[in-house]
Every structure is written in C-alpha cells, then in structure tokens.
Amino acid sequence: PGQAGTAPGEDSMEVFDMHAQMQNMQKMESIRSFMGIVSGCCAGILGLTDIRGIAFFVTMHLLVNGCLLGRVGGNIDKYRKGTGKVGFIMEGAQSSFMSFMLFWTLFYCLV
C-alpha cells in the first residue's frame, strides 16, 4: 500500500502547503501572545517579584509550548518546516516575554 496519489514503484513526493503553514504560525503566535498576557496578569496579581516572576514566565512558556507539541503529536515538522522542537519552543519567547513584562508590571502596580 502506497500513499494516496502514487502508483506502485513511483517515488512519492511530499506535498506542503505554504498557506497552511502561515496559518499555523499565526495561530501559534496568537496563542503565545495570549499566554504572555495572561501569565503576566497572574504574576502581577500573585505579587511575584524578581526571579520568581521570571521563573513563572518560563514555566508557563514551557507548559504552553508543551501543550502545543502534544496537540500535534510531537511531530512539529508535519505542521511547519524549518525548526525542530527546541527551535519551536524558543521561537516566540522574546515577543511573549515583552507582553508578560508589560502586564506583570501593570497588574503588580494595580494590586
């Protein structure tokens, strides 16, 4: 049994849709941004300071990216090309950390 669309003895060609990859990347970026905002609010409300707040961000970032990896069955290359698992986890860290810092300081001062 070969793959769909291939005759026996033919080399199968991998089909990859760039539009679908862009949608996947945008969805993952919005999930990470939302995580940064929500975790920043939680850290501020909990009154976390210094290294505890940063550790909270790292924990939440790893948790959310672990859930994303679990959602795709650990096979990130099936949904987006060019990065491995480590690259996928580190990918949105800087932008989500900036959102985290903004909402962390805002909610820390409000509470």
DRENTI-948676 format. One line per 10 residues: number of its first residue (from 1); their letters; for each residue x, y, z of N, C-alpha, C, O, CB. Coordinates in nm, 4 decimals, decimal comma, m for minus. Glycine has a CB too. Layout:
% residues N
NUM) A) X:Y:Z:X:Y:Z:X:Y:Z:X:Y:Z:X:Y:Z | ...
//
This chain:
% residues 111
1) PGQAGTAPGE) 0,0836:m0,1195:0,0000:0,0000:0,0000:0,0000:0,0876:0,1252:0,0000:0,1640:0,1489:0,0936:m0,0948:0,0001:0,1220 | 0,0757:0,2033:m0,1040:0,1489:0,3287:m0,1143:0,0657:0,4444:m0,0634:m0,0458:0,4263:m0,0145:0,1914:0,3543:m0,2578 | 0,1213:0,5624:m0,0755:0,0487:0,6806:m0,0350:m0,0559:0,7134:m0,1397:m0,0448:0,6709:m0,2547:0,1440:0,7990:m0,0135 | m0,1557:0,7878:m0,1011:m0,2605:0,8258:m0,1940:m0,2023:0,9083:m0,3070:m0,1229:0,9997:m0,2846:m0,3711:0,9033:m0,1223 | m0,2425:0,8754:m0,4284:m0,1978:0,9531:m0,5435:m0,0686:0,9044:m0,6051:m0,0198:0,9670:m0,6992:m0,1817:1,0942:m0,5044 | m0,0108:0,7958:m0,5566:0,1121:0,7444:m0,6157:0,0877:0,6041:m0,6672:0,0171:0,5249:m0,6048:0,2280:0,7459:m0,5137 | 0,1454:0,5751:m0,7786:0,1355:0,4404:m0,8339:0,2463:0,3552:m0,7737:0,3491:0,4084:m0,7318:0,1446:0,4422:m0,9899 | 0,2270:0,2247:m0,7689:0,3325:0,1390:m0,7148:0,4614:0,1548:m0,7945:0,4602:0,1548:m0,9176:0,2878:m0,0079:m0,7153 | 0,5713:0,1682:m0,7235:0,7011:0,1827:m0,7889:0,7424:0,3259:m0,8141:0,8588:0,3512:m0,8453:0,7001:0,1101:m0,9174 | 0,6502:0,4213:m0,8016:0,6852:0,5620:m0,8206:0,7380:0,6193:m0,6903:0,6993:0,5769:m0,5814:0,5634:0,6434:m0,8702
11) DSMEVFDMHA) 0,8276:0,7169:m0,7040:0,8735:0,7878:m0,5850:0,7632:0,8807:m0,5384:0,7046:0,9543:m0,6178:1,0046:0,8668:m0,6130 | 0,7354:0,8769:m0,4087:0,6320:0,9652:m0,3571:0,6928:1,1032:m0,3331:0,8088:1,1162:m0,2941:0,5695:0,9081:m0,2263 | 0,6128:1,2039:m0,3571:0,6573:1,3417:m0,3412:0,5807:1,4034:m0,2251:0,4585:1,3910:m0,2168:0,6366:1,4238:m0,4724 | 0,6521:1,4694:m0,1367:0,5880:1,5316:m0,0223:0,5193:1,6597:m0,0667:0,5782:1,7419:m0,1368:0,6900:1,5601:0,0896 | 0,3946:1,6757:m0,0254:0,3172:1,7948:m0,0579:0,3105:1,8808:0,0673:0,2768:1,8329:0,1755:0,1737:1,7582:m0,1098 | 0,3434:2,0096:0,0507:0,3433:2,1000:0,1652:0,2769:2,2297:0,1235:0,3168:2,2901:0,0239:0,4877:2,1255:0,2177 | 0,1774:2,2732:0,1969:0,1011:2,3931:0,1658:0,1544:2,5108:0,2471:0,1436:2,5124:0,3697:m0,0492:2,3712:0,1938 | 0,2116:2,6085:0,1783:0,2687:2,7252:0,2476:0,1602:2,8096:0,3139:0,1841:2,8688:0,4192:0,3486:2,8116:0,1493 | 0,0421:2,8160:0,2540:m0,0673:2,8925:0,3137:m0,1078:2,8315:0,4483:m0,1335:2,9033:0,5450:m0,1888:2,8972:0,2179 | m0,1131:2,6991:0,4529:m0,1459:2,6313:0,5787:m0,0368:2,6545:0,6828:m0,0667:2,6701:0,8012:m0,1654:2,4803:0,5552
21) QMQNMQKMES) 0,0900:2,6569:0,6395:0,1992:2,6831:0,7337:0,1875:2,8240:0,7908:0,2085:2,8435:0,9105:0,3361:2,6645:0,6649 | 0,1548:2,9213:0,7083:0,1386:3,0586:0,7577:0,0237:3,0671:0,8577:0,0349:3,1360:0,9591:0,1141:3,1557:0,6407 | m0,0854:2,9985:0,8303:m0,1967:2,9974:0,9254:m0,1566:2,9313:1,0568:m0,1930:2,9792:1,1642:m0,3175:2,9250:0,8652 | m0,0821:2,8219:1,0485:m0,0353:2,7545:1,1694:0,0568:2,8445:1,2509:0,0460:2,8498:1,3735:0,0370:2,6248:1,1333 | 0,1468:2,9148:1,1841:0,2391:3,0045:1,2539:0,1647:3,1198:1,3199:0,1967:3,1577:1,4326:0,3441:3,0589:1,1571 | 0,0659:3,1760:1,2508:m0,0119:3,2859:1,3082:m0,0921:3,2397:1,4292:m0,1015:3,3111:1,5291:m0,1057:3,3453:1,2030 | m0,1491:3,1217:1,4202:m0,2273:3,0687:1,5322:m0,1377:3,0430:1,6535:m0,1750:3,0751:1,7663:m0,2994:2,9387:1,4908 | m0,0200:2,9852:1,6305:0,0721:2,9594:1,7414:0,1228:3,0898:1,8030:0,1400:3,0983:1,9246:0,1905:2,8744:1,6934 | 0,1466:3,1907:1,7205:0,1919:3,3196:1,7726:0,0832:3,3859:1,8567:0,1130:3,4468:1,9595:0,2334:3,4122:1,6575 | m0,0429:3,3747:1,8137:m0,1507:3,4342:1,8929:m0,1691:3,3604:2,0247:m0,2006:3,4227:2,1261:m0,2818:3,4335:1,8139
31) IRSFMGIVSG) m0,1500:3,2293:2,0250:m0,1592:3,1525:2,1499:m0,0473:3,1942:2,2446:m0,0706:3,2114:2,3643:m0,1521:2,9999:2,1217 | 0,0731:3,2104:2,1923:0,1861:3,2511:2,2765:0,1690:3,3928:2,3293:0,2028:3,4196:2,4446:0,3165:3,2408:2,1986 | 0,1174:3,4840:2,2475:0,0939:3,6207:2,2936:m0,0103:3,6227:2,4050:0,0056:3,6919:2,5055:0,0489:3,7100:2,1768 | m0,1159:3,5466:2,3857:m0,2193:3,5377:2,4878:m0,1631:3,4799:2,6168:m0,1974:3,5257:2,7258:m0,3363:3,4526:2,4382 | m0,0764:3,3790:2,6049:m0,0115:3,3206:2,7220:0,0720:3,4255:2,7947:0,0702:3,4312:2,9177:0,0766:3,2014:2,6810 | 0,1451:3,5085:2,7204:0,2267:3,6119:2,7824:0,1422:3,7124:2,8588:0,1784:3,7545:2,9686:0,3089:3,6831:2,6776 | 0,0294:3,7506:2,8003:m0,0591:3,8475:2,8654:m0,1225:3,7881:2,9907:m0,1209:3,8503:3,0969:m0,1683:3,8940:2,7681 | m0,1779:3,6688:2,9785:m0,2466:3,6060:3,0928:m0,1476:3,5729:3,2047:m0,1766:3,5962:3,3220:m0,3204:3,4776:3,0477 | m0,0317:3,5190:3,1692:0,0642:3,4855:3,2744:0,1217:3,6115:3,3393:0,1537:3,6098:3,4582:0,1774:3,3994:3,2175 | 0,1352:3,7195:3,2643:0,1788:3,8461:3,3226:0,0768:3,8995:3,4217:0,1128:3,9482:3,5289:0,2037:3,9489:3,2134
41) CCAGILGLTD) m0,0506:3,8903:3,3856:m0,1569:3,9322:3,4770:m0,1548:3,8470:3,6037:m0,1664:3,8996:3,7144:m0,2947:3,9224:3,4080 | m0,1403:3,7175:3,5875:m0,1376:3,6269:3,7043:m0,0170:3,6556:3,7934:m0,0295:3,6582:3,9159:m0,1347:3,4791:3,6582 | 0,0991:3,6770:3,7327:0,2197:3,7053:3,8119:0,2049:3,8361:3,8881:0,2480:3,8461:4,0030:0,3440:3,7109:3,7214 | 0,1443:3,9370:3,8251:0,1233:4,0640:3,8931:0,0241:4,0528:4,0064:0,0463:4,1088:4,1138:0,0766:4,1675:3,7957 | m0,0852:3,9812:3,9846:m0,1867:3,9638:4,0883:m0,1316:3,8824:4,2053:m0,1624:3,9102:4,3212:m0,3115:3,8955:4,0301 | m0,0493:3,7808:4,1738:0,0107:3,6991:4,2797:0,1220:3,7726:4,3544:0,1686:3,7253:4,4580:0,0655:3,5704:4,2207 | 0,1650:3,8877:4,3025:0,2694:3,9657:4,3684:0,4089:3,9080:4,3524:0,4954:3,9312:4,4369:0,2385:3,9780:4,5129 | 0,4319:3,8338:4,2461:0,5639:3,7748:4,2233:0,6629:3,8829:4,1837:0,6311:3,9717:4,1046:0,5573:3,6657:4,1146 | 0,7818:3,8750:4,2384:0,8864:3,9712:4,2061:1,0155:3,8967:4,1731:1,0299:3,7777:4,2014:0,9086:4,0704:4,3234 | 1,1081:3,9697:4,1128:1,2418:3,9201:4,0835:1,2400:3,7895:4,0046:1,1689:3,7757:3,9051:1,3182:3,9009:4,2118
51) IRGIAFFVTM) 1,3192:3,6951:4,0513:1,3402:3,5702:3,9785:1,2161:3,4811:3,9807:1,1977:3,3983:3,8915:1,4585:3,4950:4,0373 | 1,1310:3,4978:4,0822:1,0083:3,4171:4,0869:0,9140:3,4510:3,9730:0,8486:3,3623:3,9181:0,9369:3,4370:4,2199 | 0,9062:3,5783:3,9367:0,8223:3,6182:3,8241:0,8757:3,5665:3,6921:0,7992:3,5210:3,6070:0,8105:3,7683:3,8186 | 1,0069:3,5733:3,6750:1,0675:3,5226:3,5521:1,0554:3,3712:3,5458:1,0316:3,3155:3,4386:1,2151:3,5647:3,5427 | 1,0713:3,3040:3,6590:1,0536:3,1586:3,6632:0,9092:3,1209:3,6303:0,8843:3,0183:3,5670:1,0929:3,1034:3,8020 | 0,8148:3,2037:3,6732:0,6742:3,1806:3,6405:0,6529:3,1901:3,4895:0,5819:3,1081:3,4312:0,5837:3,2822:3,7142 | 0,7146:3,2904:3,4264:0,7035:3,3032:3,2808:0,7635:3,1826:3,2101:0,7018:3,1262:3,1197:0,7724:3,4311:3,2330 | 0,8830:3,1431:3,2508:0,9500:3,0284:3,1865:0,8651:2,9025:3,2022:0,8505:2,8250:3,1077:1,0915:3,0056:3,2474 | 0,8093:2,8824:3,3213:0,7247:2,7660:3,3449:0,6013:2,7682:3,2556:0,5665:2,6673:3,1943:0,6830:2,7597:3,4915 | 0,5359:2,8823:3,2485:0,4157:2,8936:3,1653:0,4495:2,8790:3,0174:0,3744:2,8170:2,9421:0,3460:3,0279:3,1900
61) HLLVNGCLLG) 0,5624:2,9360:2,9757:0,6030:2,9252:2,8349:0,6296:2,7794:2,7974:0,5864:2,7330:2,6919:0,7291:3,0109:2,8080 | 0,7001:2,7085:2,8832:0,7271:2,5674:2,8570:0,5986:2,4839:2,8612:0,5823:2,3912:2,7819:0,8280:2,5133:2,9586 | 0,5091:2,5160:2,9521:0,3830:2,4440:2,9628:0,2977:2,4624:2,8372:0,2455:2,3653:2,7824:0,3059:2,4908:3,0862 | 0,2839:2,5866:2,7920:0,2020:2,6137:2,6735:0,2642:2,5508:2,5495:0,1932:2,4913:2,4684:0,1849:2,7652:2,6530 | 0,3958:2,5631:2,5335:0,4602:2,5024:2,4173:0,4578:2,3501:2,4248:0,4490:2,2834:2,3217:0,6041:2,5516:2,4053 | 0,4653:2,2946:2,5450:0,4498:2,1507:2,5612:0,3107:2,1050:2,5213:0,2947:1,9994:2,4601:0,4786:2,1104:2,7043 | 0,2094:2,1845:2,5561:0,0721:2,1522:2,5148:0,0572:2,1611:2,3637:m0,0104:2,0780:2,3030:m0,0284:2,2465:2,5829 | 0,1198:2,2612:2,3026:0,1147:2,2723:2,1565:0,1830:2,1525:2,0903:0,1324:2,0971:1,9928:0,1812:2,4035:2,1102 | 0,2979:2,1137:2,1443:0,3665:1,9954:2,0904:0,2835:1,8690:2,1098:0,2788:1,7827:2,0222:0,5035:1,9782:2,1571 | 0,2187:1,8590:2,2243:0,1320:1,7443:2,2484:0,0128:1,7426:2,1542:m0,0324:1,6365:2,1112:0,0841:1,7444:2,3917
71) RVGGNIDKYR) m0,0373:1,8606:2,1230:m0,1521:1,8716:2,0315:m0,1188:1,8207:1,8916:m0,2035:1,7617:1,8245:m0,1993:2,0167:2,0234 | 0,0053:1,8440:1,8478:0,0463:1,7977:1,7145:0,1118:1,6603:1,7208:0,1674:1,6137:1,6214:0,1427:1,8981:1,6505 | 0,1059:1,5966:1,8339:0,1606:1,4626:1,8480:0,3118:1,4586:1,8503:0,3708:1,3545:1,8212:0,1114:1,3769:1,7379 | 0,3763:1,5690:1,8841:0,5223:1,5740:1,8901:0,5891:1,5849:1,7549:0,7117:1,5943:1,7480:0,5734:1,4537:1,9594 | 0,5127:1,5838:1,6475:0,5684:1,5901:1,5123:0,5478:1,7302:1,4562:0,4573:1,7525:1,3757:0,5028:1,4835:1,4197 | 0,6312:1,8243:1,4983:0,6156:1,9635:1,4569:0,6452:1,9826:1,3084:0,5902:2,0734:1,2461:0,7065:2,0528:1,5396 | 0,7310:1,8988:1,2509:0,7654:1,9126:1,1091:0,6469:1,8860:1,0170:0,6476:1,9278:0,9013:0,8784:1,8185:1,0741 | 0,5467:1,8179:1,0669:0,4273:1,7927:0,9865:0,3464:1,9207:0,9669:0,2768:1,9352:0,8663:0,3402:1,6848:1,0525 | 0,3550:2,0132:1,0617:0,2742:2,1341:1,0590:0,3523:2,2594:1,0215:0,2941:2,3579:0,9761:0,2105:2,1539:1,1918 | 0,4835:2,2559:1,0403:0,5662:2,3686:0,9972:0,7083:2,3221:0,9736:0,7608:2,2383:1,0471:0,5635:2,4821:1,1011
81) KGTGKVGFIM) 0,7684:2,3759:0,8729:0,9016:2,3341:0,8313:1,0077:2,4296:0,8861:0,9805:2,5466:0,9130:0,9101:2,3269:0,6781 | 1,1278:2,3771:0,9016:1,2423:2,4627:0,9293:1,2913:2,4658:1,0719:1,4051:2,5065:1,0954:1,2102:2,5969:0,8903 | 1,2109:2,4248:1,1685:1,2580:2,4267:1,3072:1,2341:2,2911:1,3704:1,1385:2,2211:1,3371:1,1874:2,5377:1,3889 | 1,3206:2,2561:1,4600:1,2999:2,1357:1,5389:1,2183:2,1698:1,6620:1,1596:2,2776:1,6710:1,4343:2,0716:1,5786 | 1,2151:2,0787:1,7553:1,1364:2,1003:1,8768:1,1941:2,2116:1,9636:1,1193:2,2910:2,0207:1,1283:1,9717:1,9572 | 1,3269:2,2178:1,9738:1,3893:2,3223:2,0557:1,3657:2,4593:1,9926:1,3342:2,5556:2,0625:1,5412:2,2958:2,0721 | 1,3808:2,4677:1,8618:1,3541:2,5931:1,7920:1,2095:2,6353:1,8052:1,1800:2,7541:1,8179:1,3902:2,5805:1,6460 | 1,1193:2,5392:1,8023:0,9774:2,5683:1,8193:0,9490:2,6247:1,9580:0,8714:2,7191:1,9722:0,8942:2,4425:1,7957 | 1,0114:2,5672:2,0598:0,9882:2,6136:2,1970:1,0458:2,7532:2,2184:0,9842:2,8358:2,2858:1,0497:2,5154:2,2979 | 1,1631:2,7803:2,1619:1,2282:2,9099:2,1826:1,1756:3,0194:2,0917:1,2038:3,1372:2,1138:1,3755:2,8962:2,1622
91) EGAQSSFMSF) 1,1005:2,9827:1,9910:1,0603:3,0727:1,8857:0,9883:3,1996:1,9314:1,0284:3,3087:1,8911:0,9746:3,0003:1,7930 | 0,8864:3,1902:2,0116:0,8086:3,3067:2,0491:0,8418:3,3623:2,1855:0,7660:3,4427:2,2398:0,6661:3,2738:2,0444 | 0,9534:3,3212:2,2416:0,9854:3,3581:2,3799:1,0039:3,5086:2,3971:0,9541:3,5653:2,4944:1,1112:3,2860:2,4251 | 1,0732:3,5738:2,3067:1,1026:3,7152:2,3247:0,9766:3,8010:2,3148:0,9544:3,8877:2,3993:1,2047:3,7607:2,2218 | 0,8954:3,7784:2,2144:0,7751:3,8607:2,1994:0,6749:3,8359:2,3116:0,6125:3,9298:2,3609:0,7092:3,8335:2,0647 | 0,6590:3,7104:2,3521:0,5663:3,6842:2,4619:0,6222:3,7330:2,5950:0,5454:3,7671:2,6850:0,5348:3,5353:2,4702 | 0,7562:3,7370:2,6095:0,8149:3,7899:2,7326:0,7912:3,9407:2,7439:0,7724:3,9923:2,8541:0,9658:3,7593:2,7376 | 0,7920:4,0105:2,6323:0,7653:4,1546:2,6369:0,6207:4,1805:2,6798:0,5954:4,2715:2,7587:0,7930:4,2196:2,4988 | 0,5268:4,1023:2,6293:0,3868:4,1145:2,6730:0,3750:4,0792:2,8208:0,3035:4,1451:2,8962:0,2942:4,0231:2,5882 | 0,4461:3,9745:2,8607:0,4460:3,9333:3,0008:0,4951:4,0466:3,0897:0,4312:4,0774:3,1904:0,5333:3,8084:3,0207
101) MLFWTLFYCL) 0,6068:4,1091:3,0550:0,6636:4,2176:3,1364:0,5663:4,3349:3,1485:0,5491:4,3908:3,2568:0,7965:4,2660:3,0757 | 0,5036:4,3715:3,0383:0,4096:4,4827:3,0400:0,2946:4,4563:3,1367:0,2639:4,5403:3,2213:0,3555:4,5082:2,8996 | 0,2317:4,3409:3,1244:0,1157:4,3112:3,2086:0,1555:4,2724:3,3513:0,0784:4,2926:3,4451:0,0341:4,1993:3,1463 | 0,2740:4,2176:3,3671:0,3244:4,1868:3,5018:0,3392:4,3151:3,5819:0,2894:4,3246:3,6941:0,4601:4,1118:3,4946 | 0,4070:4,4131:3,5254:0,4279:4,5400:3,5981:0,2965:4,6152:3,6164:0,2741:4,6753:3,7216:0,5291:4,6293:3,5232 | 0,2094:4,6129:3,5159:0,0817:4,6820:3,5267:m0,0026:4,6241:3,6393:m0,0528:4,6985:3,7235:0,0057:4,6740:3,3950 | m0,0186:4,4939:3,6417:m0,1035:4,4331:3,7445:m0,0361:4,4312:3,8816:m0,1044:4,4317:3,9840:m0,1407:4,2913:3,7039 | 0,0959:4,4291:3,8845:0,1643:4,4391:4,0132:0,1385:4,5745:4,0767:0,1176:4,5842:4,1976:0,3149:4,4162:3,9964 | 0,1401:4,6793:3,9948:0,1153:4,8136:4,0475:m0,0323:4,8368:4,0821:m0,0634:4,9112:4,1751:0,1611:4,9176:3,9466 | m0,1218:4,7738:4,0078:m0,2651:4,7904:4,0341:m0,3103:4,7182:4,1600:m0,4043:4,7614:4,2268:m0,3454:4,7406:3,9162
111) V) m0,2426:4,6073:4,1925:m0,2831:4,5294:4,3095:m0,1996:4,5718:4,4243:m0,2155:4,5198:4,5348:m0,2703:4,3782:4,2861
//
